[in-house]
Amino acid sequence: MVFTTTNLFKGIQCTQGESCALTNCIFAHVQWPQPTPHQSESQQQQNTTTAAPKDTSVEPPLKRRRVTYDKAEDKPPSKADLIRSDLASIKTAPKAAPSPSGDQKPKSPQSLKRPVSPPAKTNTKATSPATLAANNRSADNHKARASTHDSTSHQKLDLNPRLIPNDPAGHAKRSIYLKHLHGEMVRLNAQLTERKDVQFKVGLTLQDHELVQLAVDEEENLAREHGRVYANVIKNRIGAYRKMKPDEWITHIKGNPVFVKKQAPPVKQRGVPDSPKAIDTGLSPSEELAVASHLVIDDQKLLAQFGYIPVPPTPEQAAEAAAAVEASKNYEICDRCAVRFQVYPQRNEEGLLTSNGKCRHHPNRKIFPQRTKADMGPKEPYYPCCNEIVGGAGCVVTEHHVFKASSPARLAAVMSFITTPENDSPATTKREKKVKAVAFDCEMGYTTLGLELIRLTAVSWPEGDELADVLVRPFGIVLDLNSRFSGVWPEDMARAIPPPPPLTQVDGSAHDTHPSPPPPPPALPILASPLQARTLLCSFLRPSTPLIGHAIDNDLNVVRLCHPTLIDTVITFPHPRGLPLRYGLKMLSSKFLGRAIQQGGERGHDSLEDARATGELVRWRVREKWRGLRGEGKRKKRGPGAGAGTGTDGAAEGGNGLSSYLERGKGTETGAAAGGQRDHLLSVAYLEDETRVLSDK
């Protein structure tokens, strides 16, 4: 068997020496010199080198021989020994005496020569002007560096998809799609830059960081809204960009928030809300009331299917509902998490108020994303509190499950309904003024009897003077004050003051110098029951007094009041798709009044603020209604029947109570009454007539 030794025995002398007869001996045939005991290691290495044969085919030993020493003193010191000796010499060295001439100064470390950032505080009394100037220059340099960093930090954006819950495709695939999307945007933006027209280069071209933000935002929106068909939707979007022309790209980016933010005027401070818009109707309070009478809901029975209760339930219906609750052993469906649980109105043997453990839910209502023509597949609703899709676990845990009764008979079983009674001497405002109309708002909390009243606020309309702002102690045991929305917290109920004395006429001389009503006191008065709160509200009302509110059916149901003259901003500002869809008060106030309300965050809403905002919205609608009436008067004058002598007025045909006024035959002016007075004569006569009718009531 032939094998290769791979020079394993080259370091071993052959025992045959020069007399070896093998052609290829596996042993070495070189005579290595033997070191003497007195030779040093360097001499031994030199001898080894000189003794090596001139034949380059012979290889030296592969391993380095271990050097041994006869005595410990012969071993050279290691690096650790050298460091120890240096430290010991520094500690034991005597301190150098200071030079009297001061020529030899120790060198300061290099770190002390760097500028201090931020500059160190100095004592201005003992600091020279030159030092102060140097410090100021250092501070200016630091600010310049900081401003440069701030201006360039937003440009260093990574082309990286944002993290979202329920990632539809994974980070790797989303990154690929995002790069293609960004590449098409860069191409379209470059085409605008190459155009010769100056306005395209200056006004419509985007910078690199803006293109990155545009691509990242669009990719995130597609990933959130089109989870199941994300890959198909983003591929279609990339294909649309590839076919897009420069003019189409201009139209596309003009509506994008990135472009809108770029075109915004720099003078306006971001984050500062606009000043509230002053509502000037051009009418007196009595005339505003006359126009507002046409905003009153004509037939409340048509709204019964949407939660309005126009007629109080009978005692028999209320007794039947109470018997049904007792037969069901107080089992309810949670208004938050939809779990079936049992209520113990007087606590059970274990001291519990509800069963089935704690309630895990989402505090905000679900949102249904709007669909566009480019959308493919269904859009899943989500909760804005945590951006989780519907069906996931709640993000908030509360102690009890809660419920809300909605049927009229069930509500009447807790507290009976009444219709606004006649009132010969209604209470006046704090300025001793007659109450023309009332805008009110209620806050509710969950108890063992359902959703009950915990705060009631009423203001006069159109002045906005505070009439009542009180806390209310409910009938049932409180399960949750719903503080995040109601703004009423347990400490507010604990430090509430006793109820005020019976309503009397108050001298208003102290209020004449302050047109705006004073802010509410830190501690509100508290009433013993919702019955007292309803009595307080009815003290300002007659059946003909307009009662104003936003989604007023909820407020009236919790007060258990049926009022024949209602103005609801939900009806006055209707949703395009009709009831039961409604616009929120916060959105309406921001859009029409330019006023930001409900900004308390976790502290909840302020019912006094909401009541005044509701009244201002009605004043805005009154102003628009009056403009319509004046326009109708002008059109009536110019129409064919203006000179026929049949008698017309300036009222609008479509008003709620205006058609009945037209049937009365008021106004005998003919087309001969020309001039500027004709434009306003009929509408002013109408206002005078309506004002007289309201004052008689």
C-alpha positions in Angstrom: 0.0 0.0 0.0 1.5 3.3 -1.0 0.7 6.4 1.1 2.1 9.9 1.6 3.8 10.6 4.9 3.2 14.4 4.6 6.6 15.1 6.3 5.5 13.7 9.7 9.0 12.4 10.5 11.2 15.1 9.1 12.2 16.3 12.5 13.5 12.9 13.6 17.1 11.8 12.8 17.4 8.7 10.8 19.1 5.9 12.9 21.2 4.8 9.9 22.6 8.2 9.2 24.7 8.5 6.1 24.6 4.8 5.5 20.8 4.8 4.9 20.2 2.9 1.6 16.6 4.1 1.2 15.8 6.2 -1.8 13.1 8.3 -0.1 13.6 8.1 3.6 10.9 9.4 5.8 13.4 10.5 8.5 15.7 13.5 8.6 19.4 13.2 7.6 20.5 16.6 9.0 22.8 16.9 12.0 21.3 19.6 14.3 23.9 21.2 16.6 23.4 20.6 20.3 23.1 23.8 22.4 25.5 24.4 25.2 24.2 25.2 28.7 25.8 28.7 28.5 24.3 29.7 25.2 21.5 32.3 25.2 18.3 31.8 23.3 19.4 34.2 20.5 22.7 32.3 20.0 20.8 29.1 19.9 18.5 30.5 17.2 21.6 31.8 15.3 23.2 28.4 15.4 20.1 26.7 14.3 19.9 29.1 11.3 23.5 28.6 10.4 23.3 24.9 10.8 20.4 24.7 8.4 21.2 23.1 5.1 21.3 25.1 1.9 18.8 22.7 0.4 15.5 24.6 0.5 13.5 21.4 0.2 14.2 20.6 3.8 11.5 22.2 6.0 12.2 23.4 9.6 10.1 22.0 12.5 6.4 23.0 12.3 6.0 23.7 16.0 7.9 26.4 18.0 10.0 24.9 20.7 9.0 25.9 24.2 11.6 28.0 26.0 12.4 27.1 29.5 14.4 28.9 32.1 16.5 27.4 34.9 15.8 30.2 37.3 12.8 32.6 37.8 15.1 35.6 37.6 16.1 34.7 34.0 12.4 35.0 32.9 11.7 38.5 31.3 8.9 40.6 32.8 5.5 40.5 31.2 3.3 43.4 30.3 1.3 43.2 33.5 4.5 43.4 35.5 5.6 46.5 33.6 2.2 48.2 34.2 2.4 47.4 37.9 5.9 48.8 38.2 4.9 52.0 36.4 1.9 52.6 38.7 4.1 51.9 41.8 6.7 54.4 40.6 4.0 57.1 40.1 2.6 56.6 43.6 6.0 56.6 45.3 7.5 59.5 43.2 7.8 62.8 45.2 5.7 65.7 44.1 7.5 68.3 42.0 7.9 71.7 43.7 6.3 74.6 41.9 8.6 76.6 39.8 9.1 80.1 41.3 9.5 81.7 37.9 6.4 80.0 36.5 8.1 79.1 33.3 7.4 75.4 33.6 3.6 74.8 33.5 2.0 71.4 33.4 0.3 70.7 30.1 -3.5 70.7 30.3 -5.4 67.7 28.8 -6.8 68.1 25.3 -10.4 67.6 26.5 -10.2 71.0 28.3 -9.6 72.8 25.0 -12.9 71.7 23.5 -15.8 74.2 23.6 -18.3 73.7 26.4 -21.8 72.7 25.2 -23.9 74.2 26.6 -21.7 77.1 27.9 -20.9 77.0 31.6 -22.5 79.5 33.9 -20.1 82.2 34.9 -20.1 84.8 37.6 -20.6 88.1 35.8 -19.3 90.2 38.7 -15.8 88.5 38.6 -15.6 87.7 34.9 -13.7 89.9 32.5 -15.4 91.3 29.4 -13.1 89.3 27.2 -14.2 86.1 28.9 -17.8 87.0 28.5 -17.4 87.6 24.8 -15.7 84.3 24.4 -18.5 82.5 26.2 -21.1 84.3 24.1 -19.3 83.3 20.9 -19.2 79.7 22.1 -23.0 79.8 22.9 -23.7 81.3 19.4 -21.7 78.5 17.8 -23.6 75.9 19.8 -27.0 77.4 18.8 -25.9 77.5 15.2 -24.9 73.8 15.3 -28.2 73.0 17.0 -30.3 74.9 14.4 -28.4 73.2 11.6 -29.0 69.8 13.1 -32.7 70.6 13.5 -33.1 71.8 9.9 -31.4 68.8 8.5 -32.7 66.1 10.9 -36.1 65.9 9.0 -34.2 65.2 5.8 -32.6 62.0 7.1 -35.7 59.9 6.7 -35.4 56.2 6.1 -37.3 54.5 3.3 -38.6 52.0 5.8 -42.3 50.9 6.3 -43.8 51.9 9.6 -44.8 49.3 12.1 -48.5 48.7 12.4 -50.7 46.1 14.2 -51.7 43.1 12.0 -48.9 43.5 9.4 -50.5 42.2 6.1 -47.4 41.1 4.3 -44.3 41.3 6.5 -41.6 43.9 6.7 -39.5 42.4 3.8 -42.2 42.5 1.2 -43.5 45.8 2.4 -40.0 47.3 1.9 -39.9 46.0 -1.7 -43.2 47.5 -2.5 -42.3 50.8 -0.8 -39.1 51.1 -2.8 -41.0 50.6 -6.1 -43.6 53.2 -4.9 -41.0 55.7 -4.0 -39.1 55.1 -7.3 -42.2 56.0 -9.3 -42.7 59.2 -7.3 -39.1 60.2 -7.8 -39.5 59.7 -11.5 -42.6 61.8 -11.7 -41.1 64.5 -9.6 -38.0 64.5 -11.8 -40.2 65.0 -14.9 -41.6 68.2 -13.3 -38.1 69.4 -12.5 -37.1 69.1 -16.2 -39.9 71.2 -17.4 -39.0 74.7 -18.5 -41.9 76.4 -16.7 -40.7 78.1 -13.5 -43.9 77.5 -11.5 -43.5 73.8 -11.7 -39.9 73.9 -10.5 -40.7 76.2 -7.6 -44.2 75.4 -6.5 -44.9 71.8 -7.3 -41.6 69.9 -7.0 -40.9 68.1 -3.8 -37.7 67.6 -2.0 -36.2 64.2 -1.2 -37.4 64.0 2.4 -40.9 65.0 1.2 -41.0 62.3 -1.4 -39.9 59.7 1.3 -42.6 60.9 3.6 -45.2 60.8 0.8 -44.3 57.3 -0.1 -44.2 56.0 3.5 -47.5 57.6 4.4 -49.3 56.2 1.3 -47.8 52.7 1.9 -48.9 52.8 5.6 -52.5 53.8 4.7 -52.8 51.0 2.2 -51.4 48.5 4.7 -53.9 49.6 7.4 -57.0 49.9 5.2 -56.5 47.0 2.8 -55.0 44.3 5.0 -56.4 41.2 3.3 -55.8 42.5 -0.3 -52.8 44.7 0.5 -50.5 43.1 -2.1 -53.0 43.5 -5.0 -53.9 47.1 -4.0 -50.3 48.4 -3.8 -49.3 46.6 -7.1 -52.2 48.4 -8.8 -51.1 51.7 -7.2 -47.6 51.3 -8.5 -48.9 50.5 -11.9 -51.1 53.6 -11.8 -48.0 55.7 -11.0 -46.1 54.2 -14.0 -48.9 55.2 -16.4 -49.4 58.6 -14.8 -48.5 61.7 -16.7 -46.9 64.8 -15.2 -50.2 66.8 -15.3 -52.0 64.0 -13.5 -49.2 63.9 -10.9 -49.7 67.6 -10.3 -53.4 67.1 -9.6 -52.7 64.1 -7.4 -50.2 65.8 -5.1 -52.2 69.0 -4.7 -54.6 67.3 -2.3 -51.9 65.5 -0.3 -51.2 66.7 3.2 -47.4 66.8 2.5 -48.0 69.3 -0.3 -50.6 71.3 1.6 -48.2 71.6 4.5 -45.5 72.8 2.2 -47.8 75.5 0.6 -49.1 76.7 4.0 -48.2 80.3 4.8 -45.2 80.5 7.2 -46.6 83.3 9.2 -49.4 81.2 10.7 -48.3 79.4 13.9 -49.0 75.7 13.7 -50.9 74.1 16.5 -52.7 77.4 17.5 -56.5 77.1 16.8 -58.3 79.8 14.9 -60.1 82.4 16.8 -63.8 81.7 17.3 -66.1 83.3 14.7 -68.4 85.9 16.1 -72.1 85.1 15.2 -73.8 88.3 14.1 -77.3 87.7 12.9 -78.2 91.4 12.5 -81.4 90.7 14.5 -82.5 91.5 18.0 -83.1 88.7 20.5 -86.8 88.8 19.9 -86.3 88.6 16.1 -83.9 85.7 16.5 -86.5 83.9 18.5 -89.0 84.5 15.7 -86.8 83.1 13.1 -85.8 80.2 15.4 -89.4 79.2 15.7 -89.1 77.7 12.1 -86.4 75.4 13.3 -88.7 73.7 15.8 -89.4 70.0 15.0 -92.9 69.9 13.5 -93.9 66.3 14.3 -91.9 64.4 16.9 -93.9 61.2 16.2 -91.9 60.8 13.0 -88.7 60.6 15.1 -90.0 58.0 17.5 -88.1 55.2 15.7 -84.8 57.1 16.4 -85.1 57.3 20.2 -87.4 60.3 20.6 -90.3 59.9 23.1 -93.0 62.4 22.2 -95.7 61.0 24.5 -95.1 59.7 28.1 -95.7 55.9 28.5 -98.7 54.9 30.5 -98.3 53.6 34.1 -99.5 50.1 32.9 -96.7 50.0 30.4 -94.2 51.0 33.0 -95.5 48.3 35.4 -95.3 45.6 32.7 -91.7 46.6 32.0 -90.8 46.4 35.7 -92.3 43.0 36.0 -90.4 41.8 32.9 -87.1 43.0 34.5 -87.9 41.1 37.7 -88.8 38.0 35.8 -85.5 38.0 34.0 -83.6 38.2 37.4 -81.9 41.4 36.3 -79.9 39.8 33.5 -78.6 42.4 31.1 -76.3 42.8 28.1 -73.2 44.9 28.7 -73.3 48.2 26.8 -69.5 48.0 26.3 -68.4 44.5 25.7 -71.8 42.8 24.8 -71.4 40.2 27.6 -74.4 38.9 29.4 -74.3 39.5 33.1 -76.5 39.9 36.2 -77.2 43.0 38.1 -77.6 43.0 41.9 -79.4 46.3 42.7 -78.9 45.8 46.5 -75.6 43.7 46.3 -75.5 40.0 46.7 -74.2 37.9 49.6 -70.6 38.5 48.5 -71.1 42.3 48.3 -71.0 42.3 44.5 -73.0 44.6 42.2 -72.6 42.7 39.0 -71.6 39.2 37.9 -69.2 37.8 35.2 -66.1 39.5 36.4 -64.5 42.7 35.0 -65.4 44.4 31.7 -62.7 44.5 29.0 -63.8 46.9 26.1 -62.8 49.7 23.8 -63.8 53.1 25.1 -64.3 54.7 21.7 -66.8 53.7 19.0 -65.7 51.9 16.0 -65.0 53.7 12.8 -65.8 52.5 9.3 -63.2 53.7 6.8 -64.5 55.4 3.7 -64.1 53.5 0.4 -62.7 55.0 -2.8 -62.8 53.9 -6.4 -59.3 52.4 -6.2 -60.2 50.3 -3.2 -60.5 46.5 -3.8 -62.0 44.2 -1.2 -63.8 45.0 2.0 -62.6 47.7 4.5 -62.6 46.4 8.1 -63.8 48.8 10.8 -61.4 49.6 13.6 -61.3 51.3 17.0 -59.6 54.7 17.1 -58.5 54.3 20.7 -55.9 51.6 19.8 -56.3 51.1 16.0 -57.3 47.5 16.5 -59.8 46.0 14.1 -63.3 45.1 15.3 -63.3 41.7 17.0 -60.0 42.1 19.0 -59.7 42.2 22.7 -60.5 45.5 24.4 -57.8 47.9 25.5 -59.5 49.1 28.7 -60.5 47.1 31.8 -63.2 48.4 34.2 -64.5 47.0 37.4 -68.2 46.4 36.4 -70.2 45.6 33.4 -72.8 48.3 32.6 -76.1 48.5 30.6 -78.4 51.1 29.1 -82.2 50.8 28.9 -83.7 52.3 25.7 -87.4 51.4 25.6 -89.8 54.1 26.9 -91.6 51.7 29.2 -88.4 50.4 30.7 -87.2 54.0 31.4 -90.6 54.9 32.9 -90.3 52.0 35.3 -87.3 53.7 37.0 -88.7 57.3 36.8 -92.0 58.3 35.2 -92.2 60.7 32.3 -94.0 64.0 32.3 -95.0 66.6 29.7 -93.8 70.1 30.4 -96.4 71.6 32.6 -97.9 75.1 32.3 -95.9 77.8 34.1 -97.5 81.1 34.8 -94.4 82.7 36.3 -91.2 81.1 34.8 -88.0 81.9 36.6 -85.8 84.6 35.1 -82.0 84.9 34.5 -79.6 86.3 37.1 -80.0 89.7 35.3 -83.8 89.5 35.9 -84.4 89.0 32.2 -87.1 86.8 30.8 -86.0 83.5 29.4 -86.9 83.3 25.7 -85.4 79.9 25.0 -83.2 77.4 26.9 -80.2 75.4 25.6 -79.3 72.6 27.9 -77.0 69.6 28.1 -76.9 66.6 30.4 -74.2 64.2 31.5 -75.0 60.6 32.3 -73.4 57.8 34.3 -74.0 54.1 34.7 -75.8 52.8 37.8 -77.5 49.6 38.8 -80.7 51.0 37.2 -79.1 51.8 33.9 -77.9 55.1 32.5 -78.9 57.9 34.8 -78.5 61.7 35.1 -75.5 63.0 37.0 -75.1 66.6 35.8 -77.6 69.1 34.3 -76.7 72.4 32.7 -79.0 75.0 31.2 -78.2 78.4 29.6 -80.5 81.1 28.2 -80.7 81.6 24.5 -79.5 83.6 22.6 -77.6 85.4 25.4 -75.9 82.3 26.8 -76.3 83.3 30.5 -76.0 80.4 32.9 -79.4 79.3 34.4 -78.4 76.1 36.2 -75.3 73.9 36.5 -75.8 71.2 39.1 -74.7 67.7 39.9 -77.4 65.1 40.5 -77.3 62.1 42.8 -78.9 59.1 40.9 -81.4 56.6 42.2 -79.2 53.5 41.7 -75.8 52.6 43.0 -73.1 54.1 40.8 -71.2 51.5 38.7 -69.2 53.9 36.5 -69.5 57.7 36.2 -68.3 57.5 32.6 -65.8 60.2 33.6 -63.9 60.0 30.4 -66.9 61.5 28.6 -69.1 63.0 31.3 -66.3 65.0 33.0 -67.8 64.1 36.4 -65.3 62.3 38.7 -65.8 60.8 42.1 -64.0 63.6 43.8 -66.4 66.1 42.2 -69.3 64.2 43.8 -67.5 64.0 47.1 -66.8 67.8 47.4 -70.1 69.0 46.0 -71.8 71.7 48.0 -75.4 71.6 49.3 -78.1 72.6 46.8 -78.9 76.3 46.5 -82.0 77.8 48.2 -85.3 78.1 46.3 -85.1 80.2 43.2 -85.8 83.9 43.8 -85.3 87.0 41.8 -81.6 88.1 42.1 -80.4 91.7 41.8 -78.5 91.9 38.5 -76.7 95.2 39.1 -73.5 93.3 39.8 -73.7 91.5 36.5 -74.2 94.5 34.3 -70.5 95.4 34.1 -69.6 91.8 33.0 -71.5 90.9 29.8 -70.0 87.3 29.7 -71.3 85.0 32.4 -68.8 84.1 35.2 -67.0 80.7 35.1 -68.5 77.8 37.0 -67.4 77.5 40.6 -64.8 74.8 41.4 -67.4 72.9 43.4 -70.9 72.5 41.9 -74.1 72.2 44.0 -75.6 68.7 44.1 -79.3 67.8 44.0 -80.7 64.8 45.9 -82.4 63.1 42.9 -83.1 63.5 39.1 -86.7 64.6 40.2 -85.3 67.8 41.7 -83.2 68.4 38.6 -86.2 68.1 36.3 -88.2 70.4 38.5 -85.3 72.9 38.3 -85.3 72.7 34.5 -89.0 73.1 34.2 -89.0 76.2 36.3 -87.6 78.1 33.3 -89.9 76.5 30.7 -93.3 76.8 29.3 -94.7 74.3 26.8 -94.1 77.0 24.1 -90.5 77.8 25.2 -88.0 76.4 22.7 -85.7 73.8 24.2 -82.4 73.5 22.4 -80.0 70.6 22.5 -77.7 68.4 20.5 -79.1 64.9 20.1 -81.7 66.1 22.5 -83.5 62.8 22.7 -80.8 61.4 25.0 -81.0 64.4 27.3 -84.8 64.4 27.5 -84.9 60.6 28.1 -82.5 60.8 31.0 -84.6 63.7 32.5 -87.8 61.9 31.6 -89.3 64.9 30.0 -91.6 65.3 26.9 -91.4 68.8 25.5 -93.5 69.9 22.5 -91.2 72.7 21.3 -87.8 71.2 20.5 -84.8 72.4 18.4 -82.2 69.7 17.8 -78.9 70.6 16.1 -78.9 67.0 14.8 -82.0 67.8 12.8 -80.8 71.4 12.0 -77.5 70.2 10.7 -78.5 66.8 9.2 -76.2 64.1 8.1 -76.3 63.5 4.3 -77.3 59.9 4.8 -80.0 60.8 7.3 -80.8 59.4 10.7 -79.7 57.5 12.7 -76.3 58.9 11.5 -75.5 62.2 13.2 -72.7 64.7 13.2 -70.9 65.2 16.5 -71.1 68.5 18.4 -67.3 68.8 18.3 -67.1 68.7 14.5 -70.1 71.1 14.0 -68.6 73.6 16.4 -65.2 73.5 14.7 -66.7 73.7 11.2 -69.3 76.4 11.7 -68.1 78.3 14.7 -64.4 78.0 14.4 -64.3 76.9 18.1 -62.5 74.0 19.6 -64.5 72.3 22.3 -64.2 69.1 24.3 -60.5 69.5 24.6 -60.3 68.1 28.1 -58.9 64.8 26.9 -59.1 62.3 29.7 -60.8 64.8 31.9 -64.0 64.5 29.9 -66.5 67.0 28.5 -67.9 70.2 30.1 -71.6 70.3 29.8 -71.7 74.1 30.2 -69.3 74.5 27.2 -71.4 72.1 25.2 -74.7 73.8 26.0 -73.3 77.2 24.9 -71.8 75.8 21.7 -75.2 74.2 20.9 -76.9 77.6 21.3 -74.3 79.3 19.1 -74.9 76.7 16.4 -78.6 77.5 16.4 -77.8 81.2 16.1 -75.6 80.4 13.1 -78.5 78.6 11.5 -80.9 81.5 12.4 -78.6 83.9 10.5 -78.6 81.6 7.4 -82.4 81.2 7.7 -82.9 85.0 7.8 -80.7 85.4 4.8 -82.9 82.9 3.0 -86.0 84.7 4.0 -84.7 88.0 2.7 -83.7 86.3 -0.6 -87.2 84.8 -0.9 -88.6 88.3 -0.4 -86.6 89.6 -3.3 -87.5 86.8 -5.6 -91.2 87.2 -4.7 -90.9 90.8 -5.7 -89.3 90.1 -9.1 -91.6 87.1 -9.8 -94.7 87.2 -12.0 -97.1 87.5 -9.1 -95.3 90.5 -7.6 -97.5 93.1 -9.4 -100.7 91.1 -9.4 -101.9 92.5 -6.2 -102.5 89.1 -4.6 -100.5 89.8 -1.5 -97.2 88.0 -0.8 -94.6 88.1 1.8 -90.9 87.5 2.1 -91.2 84.1 3.8 -89.6 81.0 2.4 -92.0 78.3 1.2 -89.9 75.5 2.7 -89.9 76.7 6.4 -91.4 74.5 9.1 -94.0 77.0 10.2 -93.8 79.3 7.3 -96.4 77.7 5.1 -99.1 78.3 7.7 -98.1 81.9 7.9 -98.5 82.3 4.2 -102.1 80.9 4.4 -103.0 83.7 6.8 -102.9 86.2 4.0 -100.7 88.7 5.8 -99.3 91.5 3.7 -101.3 93.5 1.2 -98.4 95.2 -0.6 -98.7 95.0 -4.4 -96.1 95.3 -7.1 -96.6 99.1 -7.1 -94.6 99.3 -3.9 -91.2 99.8 -5.5 -87.9 101.0 -4.2 -85.5 99.7 -1.6 -88.2 99.4 1.2 -89.9 96.7 -0.9 -87.0 94.3 -0.4 -87.4 94.3 3.4 -91.0 95.3 4.0 -92.6 91.9 3.9 -89.9 90.1 5.8 -89.8 92.7 8.5 -93.6 92.6 8.8 -93.4 88.9 9.2 -90.8 89.2 12.0 -93.0 91.8 13.8 -96.0 89.5 13.5 -94.1 86.4 14.8 -92.6 88.4 17.6 -96.0 89.7 18.7 -97.4 86.1 18.7 -94.5 84.8 20.8 -94.8 87.6 23.3 -98.6 86.9 23.7 -97.7 83.3 24.5 
